[in-house]
Amino acid sequence: MRISLTRLLAARLVLNFCVFVLPASCFAITASGEDRNAHSLVGTWHLVRYIDTPDGGQPIQGFGKEPIGLFIFTPDGHVSISIMRNPPDINAATADPDPDACVPNWYCAYFGTYTVSYERGTWVTHVLGGNIPAYLGTDQSRTFKLNGNTLTISEAYMADGQHVRAERVLRRDTQGR
């Protein structure tokens, strides 16, 4: 029985796909471990801490000592993030020329779809809408760690020429409230 070159190449392509590509994509979707499965972020998360600490400075709690916030990740890849100062400053200006500012500044929210890489410990929100003008239509990447029902987001950024460490801590809603 004689096999044509075309069939041989097609068979090799299928074999390579099954041996290399398919297992790699399955690993990316279903990495092992309780905190690294494909649905680790899925659910509702309550914000319990929002702190920015400039190098050599005191921690800043921009949304108050007890911020109010929800991060909601759906199984089909949608995300909604809302953070509010507690208590809110209802007399604050409702317009700000800074495109990175929330309008009003005591409430920040955005939503869209998300992708996650558990290997890198990052998720990316593909922003569709919200009240942060500079976020609209962008990809917002966040570095995170999961420890049981605690989600910690850690970032660093520059503000007025100073290095700032940011930490957001959330707890999974296990009660459905």
N, C-alpha and C positions, 0 to 999 in steps of 0.2 A: 504494500500500500504506500503510495507516494503522497506526501503532504506538500501543498504549495507554500511558497515563501510568504504569501499574504496571510495564509492561515497560521503559519508558524509565528509571524510577527503579532498577529491578533491574539494568539494564545499567550505569548510572552507579555503583552500589554495587560491582559486580564490577570495573569499570574502576578505581575508586579503590582498591579492595583490591589489585589487581594492580600498580598504579603506585606506591602509597605504602606500604601495610602490608607486603606480601610482600617487597619489596626491603629494607626497614628490618629486618625480622626476619632475613633471610638475612645482612645485614651484621653484626648482633649475634652471630650464631652463627659466621660464618666471616670475621671481620675479617682483613685481609691481613697478611702478614709471618710469617716463621717462628715468632716468639715470640708471635704473636697469633692463631693458628688455634684452632679449636674444641676441640682436644685438647692444647693446650700444657701444661696442668696434669696431664693423664692420665699415670699411671705411679707409680713409687715414688721417693720423695725421702728422702735421708739427711740428718739434722740434723748440721751441722758447727760451728755457732756459735749460742749463746743468750746474749745480753748485754742487760742493762738498765743504763742510765747516768743517774743523777740529775743534774739541772742543777748544775754546779759540783762534782760528786762523781766518784768513781772508778767504773769499770765493775764491775758485779756479774755474776758467772757463776753464777747460781742452780742450774744443773744441772752444774756442774763445768767444767773447762777443755776437756774432750772429752766433751760430752754425747752420749748415745745416743738416737736418735729416728728414727722413720719416719712419713712423711706419704704415704698411699696414696690416689690419686684414680683411680676407675674410669671407663671410658667411659660407663657407664650412670648416672653421677651420684652414686655413693656415695663417701664419704671416711672414712678412719680415721686418727687422729692419736695417736701414742704418743711420749712424751718421758720419758727416765729419767736421773737423776743418775748420773754416772760418777766414782767408784764409788758405788753406792747406799748409803744409810745404813739398813741393815736393822734397826737398833735404834731408829729414829725412831718416834714415836707413830703409831698407826694410826687415830687419830681426831682431828679438829680441829673446833672449834666454828665456824670461819670458813667460810661457805658457798662462798667463792671458792677455798678451799684444795683441793689434791689430797689424796686419802686412799689410801695414805700420801703424805707430802709429797715424797718422792723419785721418785715416778712419777705422771705425768699422762697421761690418755688420754680421748679422746672420739671418737664416731663418729656418722654420720648421712648425710644427703644434702647435696649442695652445688649452688649456682648460681654462675656467674662472669660478671663484666662486664669484658672486656678493655679497653673504652673508658675505664672508671673505674679500672682496675687493682685491682679488689677481687674477692674471693670471699666467699660467705656459707655457713657450715656450719649446716645446720638440725639441731641436736643431738638425737639420739634416746637416747643413753646415754653413760655414762662415769663416771669417779670424781671429777668436779668437780660437787658438788651444785647449785651456782648455774647451771651451764650446761644442765642437763637441761630439754628442751623449749624452748630459746631459739635465737635466730639469732645466730651469732658471725661478725661481719664482720672480714675481714683485708685490709689494703692490701699489695699485692705488686708486685714488678718481676721480670720474667724477662730473663735475659741468657744465651742459649744454654742450658747445662745447670745454671745457677745460679738459684735462686729466693731472693729476699730479701724478707722480711716486715718492714715498718717500721711502728711504732705509737708513740703517745705516750699517757701516762696520768698521773694524779695518784695519789701514794701519800704518806700522812701530810702532806698539804699541799704536797708537792714535785712538780714536773714531772719525769717520767722518760721517756727515749727508749728504746724497745725495738727490738732488731734480732735477727732469726732468719735464718740463712743455711743453705740446703739445697742439696745437689747431687743431680742426677738419677741414678738407678741405670741405667747403660747396660750393665752386665754381667749383669744378671739374677740378682744374688745378694742 
